[in-house]
Structure formats: structure tokens, C-alpha cells
Amino acid sequence: MPFAGRMIDVPVDEWAKVVMSTSTACRPSDAEKQAARDAA
């Protein structure tokens, strides 16, 4: 993962945890946006 011109070694499982938690956090907002699109 590049950072300030350097590569930082991030274990894949730790990165996956971040991605999954971000996805979970965004889910309510995504559902709200989809409902607004469906209603339009």
C-alpha cells in the first residue's frame, strides 16, 4: 500500500477487516440512497 512515496506492508487479513468494517458502516447510507433513487 503506497503512502508518502513508500510502500507500507499491511497484512491482507488486517486490510480485509478494514474493508469489511467500512462496508458495514456504509450499508445504511447506501440503502438510503438506493431507496431515494427507486422513489424518483
C-alpha positions as CSV (number, residue, x, y, z in Angstrom):
1,M,0.0,0.0,0.0
2,P,1.7,3.2,-1.1
3,F,2.0,6.0,1.4
4,A,4.1,9.2,1.0
5,G,6.2,7.6,-1.7
6,R,6.9,4.5,0.3
7,M,5.4,1.0,0.4
8,I,3.9,0.0,3.7
9,D,3.4,-3.7,4.3
10,V,-0.2,-4.3,5.5
11,P,-1.2,-7.8,6.1
12,V,-4.0,-8.8,3.8
13,D,-6.2,-10.0,6.7
14,E,-5.9,-6.7,8.5
15,W,-6.8,-4.8,5.3
16,A,-9.8,-7.1,4.8
17,K,-11.0,-6.2,8.3
18,V,-10.9,-2.5,7.4
19,V,-12.7,-3.1,4.1
20,M,-15.4,-5.1,5.8
21,S,-16.0,-2.6,8.6
22,T,-16.1,0.2,6.1
23,S,-18.7,-1.7,4.0
24,T,-20.8,-2.4,7.1
25,A,-20.6,1.3,8.1
26,C,-21.7,2.4,4.6
27,R,-24.5,0.0,4.2
28,P,-27.3,2.1,5.8
29,S,-26.3,5.1,3.8
30,D,-26.2,3.1,0.6
31,A,-29.6,1.7,1.3
32,E,-31.0,5.2,1.8
33,K,-29.5,6.4,-1.5
34,Q,-31.0,3.4,-3.3
35,A,-34.4,4.0,-1.8
36,A,-34.3,7.6,-2.9
37,R,-33.3,6.5,-6.5
38,D,-36.1,4.0,-6.5
39,A,-38.6,6.6,-5.4
40,A,-37.6,9.1,-8.1
